[in-house]
Amino acid sequence: MASHRKLRAAAVVCAVAVVAGPAPVAAWAATTGVPAAAPSVEAPSPSPDPFADLTADEIGDRAVTATQSATSLRMTGRVVTEGQPLDIDFAVNDHDECTGVMKIEGGTAELRKIDQITYMKGDEAFWRASMASQGMPDAQIDATVELVKGRWLKIAPGQAGSADLSGVCDLKALLADLDKDKEERRGLTRGPDSEVAGTPVATLVKKKAEGETTTVSVSQKGKPYILKMVKAGGEEPGAMVLSDYDKPVRVVVPPADETVDLSKLDGGTPA
């Protein structure tokens, strides 16, 4: 049983290390890159301009307030955890439910949360890359990969790593980070209007002395949601796209015979 406890610990540590990195929408410049993201296209501002009488900082304030009011959204982009780029595509709602896909070093994993239970299923490349990044020995990696192969890791509240994993699906907590440091978004300027996925946007720009530039695209149609964040220069250039605001998030519970329940694991037998 001691060996099984070690395998459980290895699996949880691996999962937490991968998904509990920087919050995907934490502040203006906290996240990085979507691969192959379509570039914004310059477009005339709508008539009349909904932000005509506002400063860039005031537009930013309204964008944060609107985005924090969302009941759901989709995040597509990249975060960096311990120097490792992590591509994500997640739909999250305000009921602490989510479903999505993440990729790291050629590996892919799915993450779902519903009814306070988190499910995670990775391919072999994903598990090996994420566990190797934690310095786990090859023998332990081999045993853990065999244990979770083709199965969903099921993590209930109170189990090791559950708090960090569930935080990935906490929409309110993720969006709260947008307002964590109000000074971070002061000093914005308004750039040329453009479009994101066909929606006209106001472009807000923040430049830092060290050469880093963050650009935020705010919807000019409907609520002033943040639709895109791009960071150029610095150590972690890239972009984050936010979409599907207030749309239903459908999360499917994996079949019981395809899960590994950490609380009941015994010799690798499915829960």
Disulfide bonds with the S-S distance in Angstrom:
Cys98-Cys169 1.81
